[in-house]
Amino acid sequence: MKIYNSLTDKIEEFKPIHEGKVSMYVCGPTVYNYVHIGNMRPVMTFDMVYKYFKYLGYNVMYASNFTDVNPKIIAAAKEMKLTEREVADKFIKAYLDDLQNYNCSEIDKRPRVINHMEDIFNFISKLIDKGYAYVNDGDVYFRISKIDDYGILSNQNKDELNSGARVDIDDKKENPLDFALWRKTVDGEQFDSPWGKGIPGWHTECVVMINSIFGDKIDIHGGGVDLKFPHHENEIAQSMALNNNHLANYWMHNGHINVDGEKMSKSLGNFILAKDFIKLHKPNVIKIALFKTHYRLPLNFTDELFNEANTINEKIYNALKQANVKINMENLKYNLMIKDSIFEEYMNDDFNTPNVISYLLELVKLLNNDVRNKGEMVLEYASKILVITDILGLKYDLVEFNDEDRDNYNKWLEYRNDKDFAQADVYRDKLIQKNIL
């Protein structure tokens, strides 16, 4: 299996740290507001990655965090006249509701910063003791000058970097690019630390939770491409300082989402909340639209894309419904361990889901043809489709049939073939009422 590694800018053979096991961490939301559909792309992408590794037989440990201690939460609490904990809890629940509505998997760990404060204190203290961090008036900063390969992930030379728009300018820093590990706060939520009251820095929170859950290095670290710099770069810097490694062997980044060719952003006002987007499109349609573009590329949302995704979804669903009449539903349930070498070839090529979608349509054609011609491959084709769609996070509710349903279906076919459409429509209506047609 080959994965594009953002750290090396190369397609590389995947070799886990421990044979048969995969450790994976993906940056989760800062819970101060509802997430928009752009925030859902990494969720759906790495849900697919998680399921595929499990399909291959790996024992996967997958964690994705909640950033529930953050200046944005303090600001939201003031505006909403709530406590920071109430804000965080409100939007964690909203996010989990979104995941359920989008048919995303339950994962192994969802750590919260609030539960790792002692780990953060210990981590920062070690950085100070080793000379990688310094204290100034209650704030603690990381010295990037101590990391020789700082910029390795984002392909930037630290000597050429300057205090641009994404770097805080602060007179307390030795270097404008030094980043905060701990911030003194004078209002809002405060935690007692060895350096005074304050809150941890965002870049420290993630690396600490990874070390606490997995140890000093993981197989895969994922997230949106916008997190490469400074967030992921700064995670790597801290890991190099304490553990002399780049935190993960493989760094995976999904591309951003465009709307009619323009990047989705709050400043442009062209974003839509995930909870509202699901009212416009079915989760299956959203995921098909998503996976028609390779995860590393920008994804352009257009009406044409969603119309096409809806058509594909209907083709898959209708084929499965027809097959479901022909074969016992229990046979499908017990045949979901089936493997598919063509599917694996595409997925092993850095998760080439556009090719997988095309292959799904080929399987749908084969299935429909076998159903019409009373072939012997119905169970195999239907099972392959269900296995692949499950890994992509698509959900199809197929009803279980009784003898009367199957008899009605056969009579509908018989009358339709005899061109007795009046009688065929009688049985067709019965089948529609049962959601068979």
C-alpha positions as CSV (number, residue, x, y, z in Angstrom):
1,M,0.0,0.0,0.0
2,K,1.3,3.4,-1.0
3,I,0.5,6.8,0.7
4,Y,1.6,10.3,-0.3
5,N,3.6,11.6,2.6
6,S,3.5,15.4,3.0
7,L,6.6,15.3,5.1
8,T,8.7,14.0,2.2
9,D,6.5,15.1,-0.7
10,K,6.7,11.5,-2.0
11,I,4.5,8.5,-2.5
12,E,5.8,6.0,-0.1
13,E,5.2,2.3,0.8
14,F,3.2,2.2,4.0
15,K,5.1,0.4,6.8
16,P,3.5,0.6,10.2
17,I,5.6,1.0,13.4
18,H,4.2,-2.2,14.8
19,E,3.3,-5.0,12.4
20,G,-0.5,-5.4,11.9
21,K,-1.3,-2.2,13.8
22,V,-2.0,1.4,12.7
23,S,-2.0,4.5,15.0
24,M,-3.7,7.5,13.5
25,Y,-4.5,11.0,14.8
26,V,-6.5,13.7,13.0
27,C,-6.9,17.3,14.3
28,G,-10.5,17.9,15.4
29,P,-12.5,21.1,15.8
30,T,-12.1,24.0,18.1
31,V,-15.5,23.9,19.8
32,Y,-16.6,27.5,19.8
33,N,-19.2,27.4,17.0
34,Y,-20.9,25.0,14.6
35,V,-18.6,23.4,12.0
36,H,-19.0,24.2,8.3
37,I,-19.0,21.7,5.5
38,G,-15.3,22.5,4.8
39,N,-14.5,21.2,8.3
40,M,-16.2,17.9,7.4
41,R,-13.9,17.0,4.6
42,P,-11.1,15.7,6.8
43,V,-13.7,13.9,8.9
44,M,-15.2,12.0,6.0
45,T,-11.8,11.5,4.3
46,F,-10.1,9.9,7.4
47,D,-13.2,8.0,8.2
48,M,-12.7,6.3,4.8
49,V,-9.0,5.8,5.6
50,Y,-9.8,4.3,9.0
51,K,-12.3,1.8,7.5
52,Y,-10.0,0.8,4.7
53,F,-7.2,-0.1,7.1
54,K,-9.6,-2.2,9.1
55,Y,-10.8,-3.9,5.9
56,L,-7.1,-4.8,5.2
57,G,-7.0,-6.5,8.6
58,Y,-5.1,-3.9,10.6
59,N,-5.8,-3.3,14.3
60,V,-6.4,0.5,14.1
61,M,-6.3,3.0,16.9
62,Y,-7.8,6.3,15.7
63,A,-8.0,9.4,17.8
64,S,-9.3,12.9,16.9
65,N,-9.4,15.6,19.5
66,F,-11.6,18.4,20.7
67,T,-9.8,21.7,21.3
68,D,-12.0,22.8,24.2
69,V,-9.5,25.3,25.8
70,N,-8.9,28.2,23.5
71,P,-9.1,32.0,23.2
72,K,-11.9,31.6,20.7
73,I,-14.0,29.8,23.3
74,I,-13.3,32.5,25.8
75,A,-14.6,35.1,23.3
76,A,-17.6,33.0,22.4
77,A,-18.5,32.6,26.1
78,K,-18.5,36.3,26.6
79,E,-20.7,36.9,23.6
80,M,-23.1,34.1,24.4
81,K,-23.1,34.9,28.2
82,L,-22.2,31.3,29.0
83,T,-19.2,29.7,30.8
84,E,-16.4,28.3,28.6
85,R,-17.3,24.8,29.7
86,E,-21.0,25.4,28.6
87,V,-19.8,26.7,25.2
88,A,-17.5,23.7,24.7
89,D,-20.1,21.1,25.7
90,K,-22.7,22.7,23.5
91,F,-20.6,22.6,20.4
92,I,-19.1,19.2,21.1
93,K,-22.7,17.8,21.2
94,A,-23.5,19.7,18.0
95,Y,-20.4,18.2,16.3
96,L,-21.2,14.7,17.4
97,D,-24.7,15.1,16.1
98,D,-23.2,16.2,12.7
99,L,-21.1,13.1,12.6
100,Q,-24.1,10.9,13.3
101,N,-26.1,12.7,10.6
102,Y,-23.2,12.2,8.1
103,N,-23.0,8.5,8.9
104,C,-19.4,8.8,10.2
105,S,-17.9,5.9,12.3
106,E,-17.5,5.8,16.0
107,I,-13.7,6.1,16.6
108,D,-11.5,4.9,19.4
109,K,-10.5,8.1,21.2
110,R,-11.8,11.7,21.3
111,P,-9.5,13.4,23.8
112,R,-10.3,16.8,25.3
113,V,-7.7,19.4,26.3
114,I,-9.4,20.0,29.6
115,N,-8.5,16.4,30.6
116,H,-4.8,16.7,29.8
117,M,-3.8,19.8,31.7
118,E,-1.2,18.0,33.9
119,D,0.3,16.4,30.8
120,I,0.6,19.8,29.3
121,F,2.4,21.2,32.4
122,N,4.8,18.3,32.4
123,F,5.5,18.6,28.6
124,I,6.2,22.4,28.7
125,S,8.4,22.0,31.8
126,K,10.6,19.5,30.0
127,L,10.9,21.8,27.0
128,I,12.0,24.6,29.4
129,D,14.5,22.4,31.2
130,K,16.1,21.4,27.9
131,G,16.4,25.0,26.7
132,Y,13.8,24.7,23.9
133,A,11.3,27.1,25.7
134,Y,11.5,30.2,27.8
135,V,9.3,32.1,30.2
136,N,8.5,35.8,29.9
137,D,6.0,37.5,32.2
138,G,3.8,34.5,32.6
139,D,3.9,33.4,29.0
140,V,6.0,30.5,27.7
141,Y,7.4,30.4,24.2
142,F,9.1,27.8,22.0
143,R,12.5,28.6,20.5
144,I,12.3,27.6,16.8
145,S,16.0,28.5,16.4
146,K,16.8,25.3,18.3
147,I,15.2,23.1,15.6
148,D,17.5,22.6,12.6
149,D,14.9,21.4,10.2
150,Y,12.1,23.8,11.2
151,G,9.9,24.2,8.1
152,I,10.4,20.6,6.8
153,L,6.7,19.9,6.5
154,S,5.7,23.2,4.9
155,N,8.9,23.4,2.8
156,Q,9.9,26.7,4.2
157,N,13.3,27.9,5.4
158,K,13.2,29.4,8.8
159,D,15.8,32.0,7.9
160,E,13.5,33.3,5.2
161,L,10.3,33.2,7.2
162,N,9.1,36.5,8.6
163,S,6.2,37.6,10.8
164,G,3.5,37.4,8.2
165,A,-0.2,37.4,8.7
166,R,-0.4,34.0,10.4
167,V,2.4,34.7,12.9
168,D,1.7,36.7,16.1
169,I,3.9,39.8,16.6
170,D,4.8,39.9,20.3
171,D,7.5,42.0,22.0
172,K,7.9,39.2,24.6
173,K,9.3,36.8,21.9
174,E,13.0,36.4,21.2
175,N,12.1,35.6,17.6
176,P,8.9,36.7,15.9
177,L,8.3,33.1,14.8
178,D,8.5,31.7,18.3
179,F,5.1,30.3,19.3
180,A,3.3,30.2,22.6
181,L,3.2,27.1,24.7
182,W,1.4,28.8,27.5
183,R,-0.5,32.2,27.5
184,K,-1.2,34.3,30.5
185,T,-4.9,35.3,30.7
186,V,-6.4,38.2,32.6
187,D,-10.0,37.4,31.9
188,G,-12.1,34.4,30.9
189,E,-11.1,30.8,31.7
190,Q,-7.8,30.5,33.7
191,F,-5.8,27.5,34.9
192,D,-3.1,27.5,37.6
193,S,0.2,26.5,36.1
194,P,3.9,26.6,37.2
195,W,4.1,29.9,35.3
196,G,0.9,31.6,36.5
197,K,-2.7,31.6,35.5
198,G,-3.5,31.1,31.8
199,I,-4.3,28.6,29.1
200,P,-2.2,26.3,26.9
201,G,-1.2,27.1,23.3
202,W,-3.0,25.3,20.6
203,H,0.1,23.8,19.0
204,T,1.1,22.2,22.3
205,E,-2.3,20.7,23.0
206,C,-2.3,18.3,20.1
207,V,1.2,17.0,20.4
208,V,0.6,16.4,24.2
209,M,-2.6,14.5,23.5
210,I,-0.8,12.3,20.9
211,N,2.0,11.5,23.3
212,S,-0.4,10.7,26.1
213,I,-2.5,8.4,24.0
214,F,0.0,6.7,21.7
215,G,3.5,7.4,22.9
216,D,6.2,9.5,21.3
217,K,5.4,8.6,17.6
218,I,2.4,7.5,15.5
219,D,2.0,6.1,12.1
220,I,-0.3,8.7,10.5
221,H,-1.1,12.3,11.4
222,G,-3.9,13.8,9.3
223,G,-5.7,17.1,8.8
224,G,-6.6,19.8,6.3
225,V,-3.9,21.3,4.2
226,D,-4.4,24.7,5.9
227,L,-3.0,23.1,9.1
228,K,0.4,22.4,7.6
229,F,1.8,25.7,8.7
230,P,2.0,26.8,11.5
231,H,0.0,24.1,13.4
232,H,1.5,20.9,12.2
233,E,4.9,22.4,11.7
234,N,5.0,23.5,15.3
235,E,3.8,20.1,16.5
236,I,6.8,18.6,14.7
237,A,9.2,21.1,16.2
238,Q,8.1,20.2,19.8
239,S,8.3,16.5,19.0
240,M,11.8,16.9,17.6
241,A,12.8,18.8,20.8
242,L,11.6,16.2,23.2
243,N,11.6,12.9,21.3
244,N,13.9,13.5,18.4
245,N,11.3,12.5,15.8
246,H,8.8,14.1,13.5
247,L,5.8,12.9,15.6
248,A,4.4,10.8,12.7
249,N,5.9,8.7,10.0
250,Y,3.3,9.7,7.5
251,W,1.6,13.1,7.3
252,M,-1.6,13.2,5.3
253,H,-3.4,16.4,4.2
254,N,-6.7,16.8,2.4
255,G,-7.2,19.7,0.1
256,H,-9.6,22.6,0.8
257,I,-13.1,23.1,-0.6
258,N,-13.9,25.6,-3.3
259,V,-17.4,26.9,-4.0
260,D,-17.8,27.7,-7.7
261,G,-14.0,28.1,-8.0
262,E,-13.5,30.2,-4.8
263,K,-12.1,28.8,-1.6
264,M,-14.7,28.4,1.1
265,S,-14.1,30.9,3.9
266,K,-15.9,32.8,6.5
267,S,-14.4,36.1,5.3
268,L,-16.0,35.5,1.8
269,G,-19.3,34.5,3.3
270,N,-19.5,31.5,1.0
271,F,-19.5,28.8,3.6
272,I,-22.4,26.7,4.9
273,L,-22.7,25.0,8.2
274,A,-22.6,21.2,8.1
275,K,-25.9,21.0,10.0
276,D,-27.5,23.1,7.2
277,F,-25.8,21.4,4.3
278,I,-27.2,18.0,5.2
279,K,-30.7,19.5,4.7
280,L,-29.8,20.2,1.1
281,H,-28.1,16.9,0.2
282,K,-28.3,13.4,1.4
283,P,-25.1,12.2,3.2
284,N,-24.5,9.6,0.5
285,V,-24.6,12.3,-2.2
286,I,-22.2,14.5,-0.3
287,K,-19.7,11.7,0.1
288,I,-19.9,10.6,-3.5
289,A,-19.3,14.2,-4.5
290,L,-16.4,14.3,-2.1
291,F,-14.8,11.1,-3.3
292,K,-15.1,11.9,-7.0
293,T,-12.1,14.2,-6.3
294,H,-8.8,12.8,-4.9
295,Y,-8.5,13.7,-1.2
296,R,-5.3,15.7,-1.8
297,L,-6.8,18.0,-4.4
298,P,-9.0,21.0,-4.0
299,L,-12.7,20.0,-4.2
300,N,-14.9,22.4,-6.2
301,F,-18.6,22.4,-5.1
302,T,-21.0,23.0,-8.0
303,D,-24.6,22.2,-8.7
304,E,-23.4,19.9,-11.5
305,L,-21.2,17.9,-9.2
306,F,-24.1,17.3,-6.8
307,N,-26.6,16.4,-9.6
308,E,-24.1,13.9,-10.9
309,A,-23.5,12.5,-7.3
310,N,-27.2,12.2,-6.8
311,T,-27.6,10.2,-10.1
312,I,-24.7,7.9,-9.0
313,N,-26.3,7.3,-5.6
314,E,-29.7,6.4,-7.2
315,K,-28.0,4.0,-9.6
316,I,-26.3,2.2,-6.7
317,Y,-29.4,2.1,-4.5
318,N,-31.7,0.9,-7.3
319,A,-29.3,-1.9,-8.3
320,L,-29.0,-3.0,-4.7
321,K,-32.8,-3.0,-4.3
322,Q,-33.2,-5.1,-7.4
323,A,-30.6,-7.6,-6.1
324,N,-32.1,-7.7,-2.7
325,V,-35.3,-9.1,-4.2
326,K,-33.4,-11.8,-6.0
327,I,-31.3,-13.0,-3.0
328,N,-31.9,-13.5,0.6
329,M,-30.9,-10.5,2.6
330,E,-29.2,-12.7,5.1
331,N,-26.8,-13.9,2.4
332,L,-25.6,-10.3,1.9
333,K,-25.1,-9.8,5.6
334,Y,-23.0,-12.9,5.9
335,N,-21.0,-12.2,2.7
336,L,-19.5,-8.9,3.7
337,M,-16.0,-10.3,4.2
338,I,-15.6,-10.6,0.5
339,K,-12.4,-9.1,-1.0
340,D,-12.0,-7.2,-4.3
341,S,-8.6,-7.0,-5.9
342,I,-9.5,-4.2,-8.3
343,F,-10.9,-2.1,-5.4
344,E,-7.7,-2.7,-3.4
345,E,-5.5,-1.8,-6.3
346,Y,-7.1,1.7,-6.5
347,M,-7.2,2.2,-2.7
348,N,-3.6,1.0,-2.3
349,D,-2.6,3.8,-4.7
350,D,-2.9,6.6,-2.1
351,F,-6.7,6.1,-1.7
352,N,-7.7,6.8,-5.3
353,T,-11.4,7.2,-4.7
354,P,-12.3,8.7,-8.1
355,N,-11.3,5.4,-9.7
356,V,-13.2,3.6,-7.0
357,I,-16.4,5.5,-7.9
358,S,-15.9,4.6,-11.5
359,Y,-15.4,1.0,-10.6
360,L,-18.6,1.1,-8.4
361,L,-20.6,2.1,-11.5
362,E,-19.0,-0.8,-13.4
363,L,-20.1,-3.2,-10.7
364,V,-23.6,-1.7,-10.8
365,K,-23.9,-2.4,-14.5
366,L,-22.7,-6.0,-14.0
367,L,-25.2,-6.4,-11.2
368,N,-28.1,-5.1,-13.2
369,N,-27.2,-7.3,-16.1
370,D,-27.0,-10.4,-13.9
371,V,-30.3,-9.6,-12.2
372,R,-32.1,-9.2,-15.6
373,N,-30.6,-12.3,-17.1
374,K,-30.9,-14.5,-13.9
375,G,-27.2,-14.9,-13.6
376,E,-25.3,-16.5,-10.8
377,M,-23.1,-13.5,-9.8
378,V,-25.8,-11.4,-8.1
379,L,-24.6,-12.2,-4.6
380,E,-21.0,-11.6,-5.4
381,Y,-21.6,-8.3,-7.2
382,A,-24.0,-7.0,-4.6
383,S,-21.6,-8.0,-1.8
384,K,-18.7,-6.2,-3.4
385,I,-20.8,-3.0,-3.8
386,L,-21.9,-3.1,-0.2
387,V,-18.3,-3.6,1.1
388,I,-17.0,-0.7,-1.0
389,T,-19.8,1.6,-0.2
390,D,-19.5,0.9,3.5
391,I,-15.8,1.8,3.4
392,L,-16.7,5.1,1.7
393,G,-19.3,5.7,4.4
394,L,-22.3,5.3,2.2
395,K,-25.4,3.8,3.8
396,Y,-28.2,1.9,2.0
397,D,-31.2,0.7,3.9
398,L,-32.4,-2.5,2.2
399,V,-35.7,-4.0,3.4
400,E,-36.0,-7.7,4.2
401,F,-38.5,-9.6,2.1
402,N,-41.2,-12.0,3.0
403,D,-42.7,-14.5,0.6
404,E,-45.6,-12.2,-0.3
405,D,-43.1,-9.4,-1.3
406,R,-41.1,-11.8,-3.5
407,D,-44.3,-13.1,-5.1
408,N,-45.4,-9.5,-5.9
409,Y,-42.1,-8.7,-7.4
410,N,-42.1,-11.8,-9.7
411,K,-45.7,-11.0,-10.8
412,W,-44.7,-7.4,-11.6
413,L,-41.8,-8.7,-13.7
414,E,-44.1,-11.2,-15.4
415,Y,-46.8,-8.7,-16.3
416,R,-44.3,-6.1,-17.4
417,N,-42.6,-8.6,-19.7
418,D,-46.0,-9.6,-21.1
419,K,-46.7,-5.8,-21.7
420,D,-49.8,-6.0,-19.5
421,F,-48.9,-2.6,-17.9
422,A,-52.2,-2.1,-16.1
423,Q,-51.7,-5.3,-14.1
424,A,-47.9,-4.6,-13.8
425,D,-48.8,-1.2,-12.2
426,V,-50.9,-2.8,-9.6
427,Y,-48.0,-4.8,-8.3
428,R,-45.6,-2.0,-8.9
429,D,-47.6,0.2,-6.5
430,K,-47.4,-2.5,-3.9
431,L,-43.6,-2.7,-4.3
432,I,-43.2,1.1,-4.1
433,Q,-45.2,1.2,-0.8
434,K,-42.7,-1.3,0.6
435,N,-39.7,0.8,-0.8
436,I,-38.7,-2.2,-2.9
437,L,-39.0,-0.1,-6.1
